[in-house]
Amino acid sequence: MKDRLRTITSLSLLSNFRQIMQLKHIVNTFIGVLSLLSVNATAGSLEQAKQLHDRIAGVAASEATLLSMAALLDDGKPIEAAYLAMETPAFYSTTLKLFATPWTNIEQDIFAPLNDYSATVIGAVRDDVDFREILQADMVYVGKNSLNLPAYNLNDNNHYQALEDQFIDLKDGLERTTQSSLNGLPSSATAGVLTSRAAAKEFFYLGTNRAMFRFTLMNHLCTDLEPLKDNTRSTDRIRQDVSRSPGGDSRLFINNCSSCHSGMDPLAQAFAYYEYEFNLDQDPTGENGAIAYNTSGQTDPDTGTRVQGKYHINSTSFPYGFVTPNDDWQNYWREGPNQKLGWDSSLSGQGSGAKSLGQELANSNAFAQCQVKKVFKSVCLRDAESQADIAQISATTASFKQNSYQLKRVFAEVGNYCMGE
């Protein structure tokens, strides 16, 4: 009887031992699965962090940065992870420089030298400046005083060329100052990058100053004049240099010329007091020129007013055309099909000079959307293609406005959208 009890007890203990071992195996297996999932999750977030960093900074991230970004992604903080990528100096010296440089020249060359236009864009993004200010503020970014650089000069680009030649870290090497303290313009006549030396050299160079308006549309509203053609606007502000019957055919003026000039000329009038001055004989490309502005009391010999002579050239083409008397501008495109640009109803649609025109343009919906589109192409390396892309651009445009027009936020949101591609 005792032997039988011992046998039963032994079998019971053996059974319990087997159950315990089976349970232990199950637990160990479960722990292993969890560990594997954790490793895979970490690997996934690290890969996402790498892609996000590559998209934004364009260079490989350090291990510490990747781990920190991955941890933020795991914590559901993708915007913070993107901002961490923007701490990399290459974001400023490479991504933003390539982003802004095409706006500074007619050829839209991304490899043009750093200048006061592109440096101001880079600095404004770094400092989370309301991006609308780039078209209206009395501001310019220069190299820090502590750096061994040539002084900012009205007549050359040596200061910025030295920043580039010395491979100065633009994340730390730029500081903001007032444009009026450097170029002699009254503060009321400054308009951010529109009155930078680089912009003046390209877009006030000879011509009729219409180039400044056209390239501002292209660079900051993402449209050229062709899509804005509207021959239903009044032609009363079209200048004398535009023939009303080019080639002897008035239909060309009615159907083509007027459709651009009726809206453009009253807006480009804002630049009537500006010029880029240089010695055409000794310096035909204007490398050593400077922006000029007719202040109150100055009289141009060709016009008898503050208006630059270029506004009255070719006046015999149509003597009865508009004679520019001042820098008062008016936005005829607030009515008609070009309402689609989304003009700010709180503004009057008219004013005097470049600063108020910059405000008009920068407060349009087209301006906000344009910045997002440009960031999208810079980060995603392509234009918007799908409905999802278009929806993302729309959502980020709204966010851009809600977040005080801070462009770093746009890079963060778009970077997260494209990092899985």
GIHUQUI-V180771 format. One record per pair of residues at least 24 apart in sequence whose ideal C-beta (glycine too) atoms are under 6 Angstrom apart, sorted by the first residue. I is the first residue (numbers start at 0). J is the second residue. D is the distance in whole Angstrom. If there is no record, write none. Layout:
BEGIN
I:J:D ; I:J:D
END
This chain:
BEGIN
44:69:4 ; 44:72:5 ; 44:73:5 ; 45:69:5 ; 47:72:6 ; 47:418:6 ; 50:418:4 ; 51:84:6 ; 51:414:5 ; 51:418:4 ; 52:84:4 ; 54:378:5 ; 54:414:5 ; 54:417:6 ; 54:418:6 ; 55:84:4 ; 55:410:6 ; 55:414:5 ; 56:84:5 ; 56:87:4 ; 56:89:5 ; 56:90:5 ; 57:89:6 ; 57:93:5 ; 57:94:5 ; 58:89:4 ; 77:415:4 ; 78:411:5 ; 81:411:4 ; 81:414:5 ; 82:411:6 ; 85:407:6 ; 88:168:5 ; 88:170:5 ; 91:121:6 ; 91:169:4 ; 91:170:4 ; 92:169:5 ; 95:121:5 ; 95:124:6 ; 98:377:5 ; 102:218:4 ; 103:197:5 ; 104:201:5 ; 105:201:5 ; 112:160:6 ; 113:159:4 ; 113:162:6 ; 113:163:5 ; 114:156:5 ; 114:159:5 ; 114:197:4 ; 115:139:5 ; 115:195:5 ; 115:196:5 ; 115:197:6 ; 116:192:5 ; 116:195:4 ; 116:197:4 ; 116:198:5 ; 118:159:6 ; 119:192:6 ; 121:169:6 ; 122:173:5 ; 122:175:6 ; 124:406:5 ; 127:405:5 ; 129:403:6 ; 129:404:5 ; 130:404:4 ; 130:406:5 ; 131:361:4 ; 131:404:5 ; 133:191:4 ; 133:192:5 ; 134:191:5 ; 134:193:6 ; 134:357:3 ; 134:360:6 ; 134:361:4 ; 135:190:5 ; 135:191:6 ; 135:354:5 ; 135:357:4 ; 135:358:5 ; 136:191:5 ; 137:177:5 ; 137:178:5 ; 137:179:5 ; 137:186:5 ; 137:189:4 ; 138:175:6 ; 139:178:4 ; 140:173:5 ; 140:175:6 ; 141:176:6 ; 142:172:6 ; 143:172:6 ; 143:174:5 ; 151:181:5 ; 153:182:6 ; 153:289:4 ; 154:287:5 ; 154:289:5 ; 155:287:6 ; 182:290:6 ; 184:292:5 ; 188:292:5 ; 190:353:4 ; 190:354:5 ; 190:357:4 ; 193:353:5 ; 193:357:6 ; 196:290:6 ; 199:275:5 ; 199:290:4 ; 200:275:6 ; 200:285:6 ; 203:273:6 ; 203:274:6 ; 203:275:4 ; 204:275:5 ; 204:285:6 ; 207:309:5 ; 208:267:6 ; 208:270:4 ; 209:267:5 ; 211:270:5 ; 212:266:6 ; 212:267:4 ; 219:366:6 ; 219:369:6 ; 220:365:4 ; 220:366:6 ; 220:369:5 ; 221:369:4 ; 221:372:6 ; 224:259:5 ; 227:337:5 ; 228:258:4 ; 228:259:6 ; 229:258:6 ; 229:335:5 ; 229:336:6 ; 229:337:6 ; 230:257:5 ; 230:258:4 ; 231:335:5 ; 232:261:4 ; 232:262:6 ; 232:331:5 ; 234:261:5 ; 236:264:5 ; 236:265:4 ; 236:321:5 ; 237:264:5 ; 237:320:6 ; 237:321:6 ; 238:264:6 ; 238:320:5 ; 238:321:5 ; 239:314:4 ; 239:317:5 ; 239:320:4 ; 240:312:6 ; 240:313:4 ; 240:316:5 ; 242:316:5 ; 242:317:6 ; 243:317:5 ; 262:331:5 ; 262:332:5 ; 265:328:6 ; 265:329:5 ; 265:331:6 ; 266:328:5 ; 268:323:6 ; 268:328:5 ; 269:326:6 ; 269:328:4 ; 269:352:6 ; 269:353:5 ; 269:356:4 ; 270:353:6 ; 271:306:5 ; 271:310:6 ; 271:323:5 ; 271:326:4 ; 272:305:5 ; 272:326:5 ; 274:307:5 ; 326:351:5 ; 326:352:5 ; 327:351:5 ; 328:356:5 ; 340:365:4 ; 341:365:6 ; 367:396:5 ; 367:399:5 ; 367:400:6 ; 368:396:5 ; 371:395:5 ; 371:396:5 ; 371:399:6 ; 371:409:6 ; 374:409:5 ; 374:410:6 ; 374:413:5 ; 375:413:5 ; 378:413:5 ; 378:414:5 ; 378:417:6 ; 379:417:4 ; 391:416:5
END
